[in-house]
Amino acid sequence: MNLPTRVKLVDVGPRDGLQNEKAPVPAAVKIELVHRLQDAGLTEIEVTSFVSPKWVPQMADAPEVMAGIKRKPGVRYSVLTPNMKGFEACLSSRPDEIVVFAAASEAFSQRNINCSIAESIERFRPVVEAARASGIYVRGAMSCTVGCPYEGEVAPQQVGRLAALMKGIGVQHIGVADTIGVGTPVKVQRAIEATLEHYDLNDISGHFHDTYGQALANTLAALEVGVWQYDTSSAGLGGCPFAKGATGNVATEDVVYLLHGMEIDTGIDLDKLIDAGQYISDFLGRKPNSRAATALLNKRATA
């Protein structure tokens, strides 16, 4: 077991978490969430996505949100850019990092972005080249690395193939995502091992949804392989519009509680993090989808 002593978390709540909310979330609320997350110690925040408002109306205010953030030194702000149009639109917002995504499942790729895996890679190639030429870091996300709602189980070989394709177009960092939350520890480790054939351990992160309650177990399995970077979502916000029944990404609060309990440093203030999750949950009119936050909020209420 090669447990890291420090872990970096990327909070994807403002983007991945809020994009599926049916009711509009005002830009001011999104900006305040980002401010609360950075004040809690998050140094990487996935803020928004530059996509067609027709497909993702919740992200139509991306330029306004990026312009409204009071940037904090040492914090990196990333945005999702699925094509050149999105990349060109994001440039004036000065992101530190862009995110491109592809699926390890052909069926998911067709349903999600209406093209094959190979076609999606060619679509991203000019985006990656343009970003790197502009000095913008490129992070990639591989969705459905252990399971797909249309194909079922996804073989590690498919993950390795996609990782090689991403590496080939210049993607600098790769996320191994269990998009629909069906993964279990051994399957997640196999997907990571397939990715390690193409990427250095320092350039790999985990992204685990909690649909079947396996996200923390999968995080621990990834930690055992040495992975020290993870995508998490404040208050467990999120889901996937193309994966019916999939719940949000693992709650940032739950992962921080786990890591601190294992004496692994995150640089995050758990109390402030819980306040951030409570803030957005209050706006959305529901309780945080975090077991740790719920327990600690109950403890506060009885103190």
matplotlib code that plots the C-alpha trace (Angstrom):
import matplotlib.pyplot as plt

x = [0.0, 1.4, -0.8, -0.1, 0.6, -1.2, -4.2, -5.4, -9.1, -10.8, -14.3, -16.5, -19.7, -20.1, -19.9, -20.6, -22.8, -25.1, -25.3, -28.2, -30.3, -33.6, -34.3, -31.9, -29.2, -28.2, -24.7, -24.3, -25.1, -22.5, -19.9, -20.6, -20.2, -16.8, -15.7, -16.8, -15.0, -11.7, -12.1, -12.4, -9.0, -9.9, -7.1, -8.7, -12.3, -14.1, -16.2, -18.4, -18.6, -18.6, -21.3, -24.3, -27.1, -29.5, -28.1, -27.0, -29.1, -27.7, -24.3, -25.4, -24.0, -20.4, -18.7, -20.6, -19.6, -15.9, -15.9, -17.5, -15.0, -12.5, -9.5, -7.4, -3.6, -2.8, -6.2, -6.7, -10.0, -11.0, -13.8, -15.2, -14.7, -16.1, -15.2, -13.3, -16.4, -16.4, -12.7, -12.7, -15.6, -13.7, -10.5, -11.6, -12.4, -8.8, -9.2, -6.1, -7.1, -9.6, -11.3, -12.1, -13.9, -14.3, -16.0, -14.4, -17.7, -18.7, -22.4, -22.1, -20.0, -22.8, -25.6, -23.7, -21.9, -23.3, -20.0, -17.6, -14.7, -12.3, -14.3, -14.5, -10.7, -10.3, -12.8, -10.7, -7.3, -7.5, -8.9, -5.9, -3.4, -4.9, -5.0, -1.4, -0.3, -2.1, -0.3, -3.5, -3.2, -5.3, -7.1, -9.0, -11.8, -12.5, -16.1, -17.6, -14.2, -15.8, -19.4, -21.8, -25.6, -25.9, -23.0, -22.7, -19.2, -16.3, -13.0, -9.7, -8.4, -11.0, -9.8, -6.1, -7.0, -8.8, -5.9, -3.5, -5.7, -5.9, -2.1, -1.6, -3.4, -1.5, -3.9, -1.6, -3.7, -6.3, -9.3, -10.5, -14.3, -16.9, -19.6, -22.6, -21.2, -21.3, -17.6, -16.2, -12.6, -11.0, -12.6, -11.5, -7.9, -7.9, -9.1, -6.3, -3.7, -4.7, -4.3, -0.9, 0.4, 0.1, 0.1, 2.4, 0.8, 1.2, -1.0, -4.0, -7.0, -10.1, -13.7, -16.2, -20.0, -21.8, -24.9, -24.3, -22.6, -19.2, -17.5, -15.6, -14.5, -13.3, -11.5, -9.7, -8.9, -7.4, -5.4, -3.9, -2.6, -1.0, -3.5, -3.4, -5.8, -9.6, -12.7, -15.3, -18.5, -19.5, -22.7, -22.6, -24.2, -24.7, -25.7, -25.5, -28.2, -27.3, -27.2, -30.6, -30.5, -26.9, -26.4, -23.9, -20.1, -18.8, -19.3, -16.2, -17.1, -17.1, -13.8, -12.2, -13.5, -12.1, -8.7, -8.3, -9.2, -6.4, -4.0, -3.7, -3.4, -5.8, -5.3, -9.1, -11.0, -13.8, -16.1, -15.9, -16.4, -19.6, -20.8, -20.2, -22.2, -24.9, -25.1, -25.8, -28.1, -30.2, -30.5, -31.6, -34.0, -32.7, -30.3, -26.6, -26.1, -23.1, -23.1, -20.3, -21.9, -25.2, -23.6, -21.5, -24.4, -26.6, -23.8, -23.6, -27.3, -27.2, -24.0]
y = [0.0, 3.3, 5.9, 9.6, 12.0, 14.8, 14.8, 17.6, 17.9, 19.6, 20.7, 20.3, 21.3, 24.7, 23.0, 19.3, 19.7, 22.5, 21.8, 19.3, 21.6, 22.3, 25.6, 28.4, 29.2, 32.9, 33.8, 35.6, 32.3, 30.4, 33.1, 33.0, 29.2, 29.5, 32.1, 29.9, 26.9, 28.8, 30.3, 26.8, 25.9, 24.4, 25.3, 23.8, 24.6, 23.6, 26.7, 26.4, 25.1, 27.0, 24.9, 25.7, 27.2, 25.2, 21.9, 23.1, 26.2, 26.3, 27.2, 30.1, 32.6, 31.2, 34.5, 36.4, 33.8, 33.8, 37.6, 37.9, 35.7, 37.5, 35.3, 34.1, 33.6, 29.9, 28.9, 27.4, 28.0, 25.5, 25.4, 22.7, 23.3, 20.5, 22.1, 25.0, 27.3, 26.7, 27.2, 30.5, 31.7, 31.0, 32.8, 36.2, 34.7, 33.7, 30.1, 28.5, 25.2, 23.7, 20.3, 18.0, 14.7, 11.5, 8.2, 4.8, 3.4, 3.8, 3.8, 6.5, 8.6, 8.4, 9.2, 11.9, 13.9, 12.2, 10.8, 7.9, 7.9, 8.4, 11.3, 12.9, 12.8, 14.5, 17.2, 17.8, 17.8, 21.5, 22.5, 21.0, 22.4, 25.9, 25.7, 24.6, 27.3, 29.8, 28.5, 27.0, 23.6, 20.8, 18.3, 15.4, 13.3, 9.7, 8.9, 5.4, 3.8, 0.9, 0.8, 2.3, 2.6, 1.3, -1.2, -2.5, -3.3, -1.5, -3.5, -2.0, -2.4, 0.2, 2.6, 2.1, 2.7, 6.0, 7.1, 6.5, 8.6, 11.4, 11.3, 11.4, 14.7, 16.4, 16.1, 16.7, 15.2, 12.5, 11.7, 8.2, 8.6, 6.2, 8.4, 6.3, 5.1, 1.3, 0.7, -1.3, -1.1, -3.9, -2.6, 0.9, -0.2, -2.1, 1.0, 3.1, 0.5, 0.6, 4.4, 4.1, 2.4, 5.9, 8.5, 9.1, 8.6, 12.4, 13.1, 10.9, 11.7, 9.8, 10.9, 8.7, 9.0, 7.5, 5.9, 2.5, 3.9, 2.8, 6.2, 6.3, 2.7, 3.4, 6.5, 4.3, 1.8, 4.6, 5.9, 2.4, 2.6, 6.0, 8.3, 11.7, 13.8, 13.6, 15.4, 15.8, 17.9, 20.1, 18.8, 15.8, 17.9, 16.5, 13.6, 12.8, 13.7, 10.7, 8.2, 7.7, 7.3, 8.3, 10.4, 13.2, 13.0, 11.9, 14.7, 16.8, 16.8, 13.0, 12.7, 15.3, 13.6, 10.3, 11.8, 13.7, 10.6, 8.8, 11.7, 12.7, 16.4, 18.3, 21.9, 22.2, 23.5, 21.0, 23.4, 26.1, 23.4, 22.3, 25.9, 26.2, 23.0, 24.2, 27.5, 26.0, 23.3, 26.0, 27.8, 24.6, 23.9, 20.6, 19.0, 18.4, 15.0, 14.4, 12.0, 13.7, 17.2, 15.9, 14.3, 17.4, 19.8, 17.7, 17.8, 21.6, 21.9, 20.0, 21.6]
z = [0.0, -1.1, 0.5, -0.3, 2.5, 0.8, -1.5, -3.9, -4.5, -7.5, -6.5, -9.5, -7.8, -9.5, -12.9, -12.8, -9.8, -10.9, -14.7, -14.2, -12.0, -13.8, -12.1, -13.0, -10.4, -10.6, -11.5, -8.1, -6.3, -8.4, -7.7, -4.0, -4.0, -5.7, -3.1, -0.2, -1.6, -2.1, 1.4, 2.7, 1.2, -2.2, -4.7, -7.8, -8.7, -11.9, -12.3, -15.4, -19.0, -22.3, -24.1, -26.2, -23.9, -26.0, -24.6, -21.1, -20.3, -16.7, -18.0, -20.3, -17.8, -18.0, -19.0, -16.2, -13.6, -14.6, -14.7, -11.2, -9.3, -7.0, -7.9, -5.0, -5.4, -5.6, -6.8, -10.3, -12.1, -14.8, -17.4, -19.6, -23.4, -25.6, -28.9, -30.6, -30.3, -26.6, -26.3, -28.2, -26.1, -22.9, -23.8, -22.6, -19.2, -18.7, -17.3, -15.8, -17.2, -19.7, -19.5, -22.4, -22.1, -23.9, -23.1, -22.8, -24.2, -27.8, -27.0, -24.4, -26.7, -29.4, -26.9, -25.1, -27.9, -31.1, -32.4, -32.0, -29.6, -32.5, -33.9, -30.4, -30.1, -33.5, -32.4, -29.3, -31.1, -32.3, -28.8, -27.0, -29.5, -29.2, -25.4, -25.0, -27.5, -25.3, -22.2, -20.8, -19.0, -20.5, -18.3, -19.8, -18.3, -19.4, -18.6, -18.1, -17.3, -15.4, -16.6, -19.1, -18.9, -22.5, -22.8, -19.3, -18.1, -19.7, -20.1, -18.8, -22.4, -23.6, -20.9, -21.9, -25.5, -24.7, -22.4, -25.3, -27.6, -25.1, -24.6, -28.3, -28.8, -25.9, -23.0, -19.9, -17.1, -17.2, -14.9, -14.5, -14.0, -12.8, -14.4, -13.3, -10.0, -10.7, -10.0, -7.2, -5.8, -7.9, -11.1, -10.4, -9.7, -13.0, -14.8, -13.1, -13.9, -17.6, -17.5, -15.8, -19.0, -20.7, -17.9, -14.9, -11.5, -10.9, -13.9, -13.0, -10.9, -9.7, -10.3, -8.6, -8.5, -5.5, -7.1, -5.5, -2.3, -3.6, -4.1, -0.8, -1.1, -4.7, -3.4, -0.9, -3.6, -5.8, -2.8, -2.3, -5.9, -5.0, -6.8, -4.9, -7.0, -7.0, -8.4, -5.7, -5.5, -2.6, -0.9, -3.3, -6.1, -9.5, -11.7, -15.4, -17.9, -20.1, -17.2, -15.7, -12.0, -11.6, -8.5, -7.9, -7.6, -4.2, -1.7, -1.0, 2.7, 2.9, 1.1, 3.3, 6.5, 5.2, 4.4, 7.6, 9.5, 7.7, 8.6, 4.9, 4.4, 2.1, 3.2, 3.5, 6.5, 6.9, 8.9, 6.2, 3.5, 5.2, 5.3, 1.6, 0.9, 3.3, 1.4, -2.0, -0.5, 1.2, -2.1, -3.9, -1.1, 0.0, 2.5, 1.6, 0.0, 2.3, 5.2, 7.0, 6.6, 7.8, 10.9, 11.7, 11.1, 13.5, 16.0, 15.7, 16.2, 19.5, 20.8]

ax = plt.figure().add_subplot(projection="3d")
ax.plot(x, y, z, "-o")
ax.set_aspect("equal")
plt.show()
